[in-house]
Amino acid sequence: MKARELREKTGEQLHDLLLEKRREQFNLRMQAGSGQPPRSSDFREVRRDIARIKLILSEKNG
């Protein structure tokens, strides 16, 4: 997800999206733990999306 797209969303939408991405990250970890390793690029993409969302949230709040 692009930072430009995230900046157009409201704070509440960003919080919802952050929860969704954290659930996705959790599910990827559970898949890896159960012996079905997901693509490593999925981990990186989700982690970076979470970081982008947190950055935009801090920009809007600060």
BAFI-3210 file (N, C-alpha, C; in Angstrom, 3 decimals, decimal comma, padded with zeros to 6 digits):
// residues 62
n [1|2|3|4|5|6|7|8|9|10|11|12|13|14|15|16|17|18|19|20|21|22|23|24|25|26|27|28|29|30|31|32|33|34|35|36|37|38|39|40|41|42|43|44|45|46|47|48|49|50|51|52|53|54|55|56|57|58|59|60|61|62]
n.u [000,847|000,538|002,014|000,793|-001,838|-002,556|-002,442|-004,726|-006,742|-008,890|-008,226|-009,527|-010,033|-007,407|-006,620|-008,262|-007,245|-004,662|-005,118|-006,093|-003,813|-002,075|-003,368|-003,091|-000,308|000,000|-001,352|000,360|002,610|001,596|001,100|003,719|004,670|003,228|004,315|003,859|005,368|004,976|005,545|008,569|008,594|006,067|006,026|007,790|006,460|004,047|005,071|006,303|004,078|002,689|004,475|004,380|001,714|001,703|003,481|002,099|-000,124|001,132|002,003|-000,431|-001,446|000,463]
n.v [-001,168|002,201|005,196|007,563|006,814|006,063|008,463|009,727|008,568|008,465|008,851|006,841|004,913|004,233|003,062|000,800|-000,493|-000,966|-002,841|-004,921|-005,531|-006,368|-008,661|-010,146|-010,430|-011,983|-014,309|-015,140|-015,787|-017,914|-019,748|-020,261|-021,446|-023,788|-025,395|-024,806|-022,858|-019,483|-017,214|-015,426|-012,809|-011,942|-011,599|-009,419|-007,442|-007,056|-006,228|-003,818|-002,393|-002,087|-000,445|001,846|002,654|003,214|005,366|007,310|007,641|008,749|011,148|012,379|012,665|014,146]
n.w [000,000|-000,784|000,560|-000,110|-000,604|001,964|003,375|002,563|003,961|006,875|010,432|011,894|009,923|009,371|011,796|011,780|009,528|010,403|012,446|010,866|009,310|011,318|012,158|009,840|009,835|012,134|011,306|009,258|010,765|012,224|010,200|009,394|011,696|011,775|009,918|007,286|005,413|004,526|001,756|002,010|001,263|001,816|004,599|004,832|003,343|004,783|007,253|006,533|005,609|008,022|009,382|007,756|008,112|010,860|010,877|009,370|011,042|013,286|012,176|011,658|014,232|015,537]
ca.u [000,000|001,323|001,838|-000,162|-003,183|-002,806|-002,654|-006,082|-007,687|-009,077|-007,542|-010,256|-009,766|-006,029|-006,597|-008,860|-006,295|-003,551|-005,568|-006,166|-002,445|-001,504|-003,975|-002,446|001,027|-000,178|-001,691|001,577|003,462|000,982|001,355|005,126|004,831|002,554|005,032|003,510|005,982|004,546|006,659|009,243|008,248|004,807|006,392|008,393|005,440|003,128|005,816|006,478|002,761|002,410|005,333|003,839|000,470|002,059|004,095|001,035|-000,903|001,876|001,982|-001,759|-001,652|001,493]
ca.v [000,000|003,417|006,202|008,554|006,267|006,064|009,829|010,133|007,918|009,089|008,168|005,619|003,944|003,775|002,142|-000,453|-001,107|-001,445|-004,093|-005,928|-005,924|-007,128|-010,001|-010,814|-010,788|-013,099|-015,496|-015,582|-016,446|-019,202|-020,639|-020,657|-022,332|-025,065|-026,167|-024,364|-021,535|-018,570|-016,541|-014,478|-011,454|-011,586|-011,061|-008,099|-006,511|-006,745|-005,464|-002,458|-001,740|-001,697|000,706|003,007|003,069|003,838|006,649|008,243|007,929|009,683|012,436|012,996|012,987|015,049]
ca.w [000,000|-000,922|001,607|-000,627|-000,368|003,399|003,845|002,200|004,869|008,182|011,523|012,235|008,868|009,538|012,932|011,319|008,609|011,218|013,068|009,806|008,949|012,426|012,083|008,710|010,291|013,060|010,523|008,574|011,762|012,560|009,066|009,446|012,841|011,553|008,907|005,939|005,362|003,468|001,080|002,904|000,833|002,488|005,904|004,640|002,866|005,881|008,246|006,013|005,613|009,403|009,686|007,033|008,758|012,132|010,570|008,962|012,248|014,133|011,489|011,828|015,645|016,070]
c.u [000,897|001,011|000,824|-001,592|-003,533|-003,101|-004,059|-007,129|-007,784|-008,326|-008,205|-010,029|-008,356|-005,905|-007,175|-007,907|-005,094|-003,917|-005,616|-004,773|-001,781|-002,091|-003,330|-001,035|000,960|-000,467|-000,485|002,512|002,904|001,192|002,788|005,359|004,220|003,202|004,696|004,083|005,450|005,769|007,265|008,928|006,937|005,075|006,894|007,350|004,494|003,826|006,003|005,156|002,402|003,224|004,820|002,598|000,780|002,683|003,040|000,176|-000,173|001,942|000,654|-001,988|-000,683|001,573]
c.v [001,236|004,413|007,250|008,088|006,322|007,461|010,334|009,550|008,677|008,279|006,856|004,526|003,385|002,799|000,785|-001,211|-001,668|-002,761|-005,232|-006,441|-006,720|-008,532|-010,807|-011,272|-011,992|-014,384|-016,032|-016,306|-017,811|-020,208|-021,149|-021,644|-023,698|-025,871|-025,786|-022,957|-020,681|-017,942|-015,515|-013,041|-010,994|-010,992|-009,626|-007,067|-006,093|-005,885|-004,014|-001,701|-001,260|-000,461|001,969|003,554|003,782|005,216|007,684|008,616|008,938|011,060|013,147|013,430|014,037|016,255]
c.w [000,000|000,188|001,166|-000,382|001,115|003,921|003,536|003,154|006,181|009,241|011,890|011,189|008,990|010,707|012,527|010,408|009,370|011,904|012,048|009,441|010,060|012,477|010,968|009,111|011,237|012,291|009,766|009,543|012,133|011,432|009,099|010,582|012,631|010,432|007,483|005,743|004,207|002,803|002,023|002,517|001,465|003,859|005,778|004,244|003,990|006,930|007,794|005,945|007,015|009,768|008,997|007,718|010,075|011,915|010,217|010,170|013,145|013,492|011,720|013,276|016,151|015,276]
res [m|k|a|r|e|l|r|e|k|t|g|e|q|l|h|d|l|l|l|e|k|r|r|e|q|f|n|l|r|m|q|a|g|s|g|q|p|p|r|s|s|d|f|r|e|v|r|r|d|i|a|r|i|k|l|i|l|s|e|k|n|g]
***
